[in-house]
Amino acid sequence: MDYIFIGKYVNTHGIKGEIRIISDFEKKEKVFKIGNDLYLGKNKNKFKIKNYRIHKNYDMVVFENIDSINDIISFKGSNVYFLKKDLHLKPDEYVYEELIAMDVYDNNIYIGKVQDYININSNTLLEIIGEKKFYIPLKSVYIKEIDKKNNKIITNNGSDLIL
């Protein structure tokens, strides 16, 4: 199964089993819905969302059959995952994690590979490793095409960002 990392379970809230998840996942509206399954920890233990709300910078979740802090505290610090197939992405849609390891080309010249992505003030930057490490803003005039089928990103003057 293809799991997508969506955040981290950082703490509990209260004594009834509500948890705080810190997440900058870009498609939260598809993930944090009552009835959806989230997967916690290395073993990807499955939990069904019973209640969801936003509190400060946290996504607050209560799971079905979890009625006490003691039922969920052992997972504190765990990564939180969602099944990629359950996102129901259209062919031209993607999640940032899918871009990692894509080859990056500028005017048909290979300039590097996506190593990671970072979010800074609501802007997502792709970290590219080529001859040098550099960044390309994802939502910018530099990105011409994201070709999931051929695992490559075509840029428009992306090499101008190499310092």
C-alpha positions in Angstrom: 0.0 0.0 0.0 1.1 3.5 -0.8 1.1 5.7 2.4 1.6 9.5 2.3 3.1 11.2 5.3 0.7 13.9 6.4 2.0 15.0 9.8 3.1 14.1 13.3 1.1 13.3 16.4 2.7 15.7 18.8 0.5 15.6 21.9 -2.8 14.8 23.5 -5.5 17.3 24.4 -7.5 16.7 27.5 -8.1 13.2 29.0 -10.7 11.8 26.5 -8.2 10.7 23.8 -8.2 13.8 21.5 -4.8 14.2 19.8 -2.9 17.1 18.3 -1.4 16.6 14.9 1.0 19.1 13.4 0.7 19.0 9.6 1.5 21.2 6.6 0.0 18.7 4.2 -1.5 20.5 1.3 -4.7 18.5 0.9 -6.0 18.5 4.4 -9.6 18.9 3.2 -9.4 15.4 1.7 -7.7 13.8 4.7 -9.3 15.2 7.8 -12.9 14.0 7.3 -15.0 12.1 9.7 -15.0 8.4 8.7 -11.5 8.6 7.0 -8.7 6.3 8.3 -5.4 7.6 9.5 -2.4 5.4 10.1 0.0 5.9 13.1 3.5 4.8 13.8 6.0 2.4 12.1 3.4 -0.4 12.0 0.8 2.0 10.4 -1.9 1.2 13.0 -5.3 2.1 11.5 -7.6 4.6 13.3 -11.0 5.9 12.0 -11.7 9.6 12.5 -14.7 10.2 14.8 -14.2 14.0 15.2 -12.0 16.7 13.7 -11.4 20.4 14.4 -8.7 23.0 14.1 -7.2 24.5 17.2 -4.4 27.1 16.9 -1.8 25.5 14.5 -3.0 21.9 15.2 -5.3 19.5 13.6 -7.3 18.0 16.5 -8.6 14.4 16.0 -10.6 12.0 18.0 -10.7 8.4 16.8 -13.5 5.9 17.0 -13.2 3.5 20.0 -10.6 5.8 21.7 -12.3 7.2 24.9 -9.3 7.9 27.1 -5.8 9.4 26.8 -4.5 6.0 27.9 -5.8 4.4 24.7 -3.7 6.6 22.4 -0.8 8.0 24.5 1.5 5.2 23.4 1.5 6.5 19.9 2.6 10.0 20.9 5.5 11.2 18.7 4.4 8.9 15.8 4.2 9.9 12.2 0.7 10.1 10.7 -0.1 8.6 7.3 -3.0 8.5 4.9 -3.5 6.0 2.0 -2.6 7.7 -1.3 -5.4 5.9 -3.2 -8.0 7.4 -0.7 -7.0 10.9 -1.9 -8.7 10.2 -5.2 -6.4 12.5 -7.1 -7.1 13.4 -10.7 -4.4 12.5 -13.3 -3.1 16.1 -13.2 -3.1 16.4 -9.4 -0.2 15.5 -7.2 1.0 15.8 -3.6 4.4 17.3 -2.9 5.8 14.0 -1.7 5.3 12.6 -5.2 7.7 15.2 -6.6 10.7 13.9 -4.6 13.2 12.1 -6.8 11.8 13.6 -10.0 14.3 14.7 -12.6 14.4 18.4 -13.4 15.0 19.8 -16.9 15.5 23.3 -18.2 15.3 23.7 -22.0 15.8 19.9 -22.3 19.0 20.1 -20.2 19.1 18.0 -17.0 19.7 20.4 -14.1 19.1 18.1 -11.1 16.8 16.0 -9.1 14.2 17.0 -6.5 15.6 16.1 -3.1 12.9 17.5 -0.8 10.4 20.3 -0.5 10.0 23.0 2.2 7.2 25.3 3.1 8.2 28.9 4.0 5.4 31.4 4.7 2.8 29.5 2.6 5.3 29.2 -0.3 6.5 25.7 -1.3 10.1 25.4 -2.5 11.5 22.4 -4.3 15.0 21.6 -3.1 17.0 20.5 -6.2 20.3 18.7 -6.1 22.4 19.1 -9.3 25.9 20.4 -9.6 24.8 22.7 -6.7 21.9 22.7 -4.4 19.2 25.3 -5.2 15.5 25.9 -4.8 12.7 26.5 -7.2 9.3 27.9 -6.0 6.6 25.4 -6.9 3.9 27.8 -7.7 5.9 30.1 -10.0 6.6 31.0 -13.6 9.6 28.7 -13.4 7.6 25.5 -13.4 6.4 24.8 -16.9 5.1 21.2 -16.5 5.0 18.4 -13.9 5.1 15.1 -15.9 4.2 12.4 -13.4 4.1 9.7 -16.0 7.7 10.3 -17.0 8.9 11.3 -13.6 10.2 14.7 -14.6 9.6 18.4 -14.1 10.2 20.8 -17.0 11.2 24.3 -15.9 11.2 27.7 -17.7 14.6 29.3 -17.0 14.9 27.2 -13.8 18.7 27.2 -14.3 18.7 30.9 -13.6 18.0 30.0 -9.9 21.4 28.1 -9.6 23.7 30.5 -7.8 
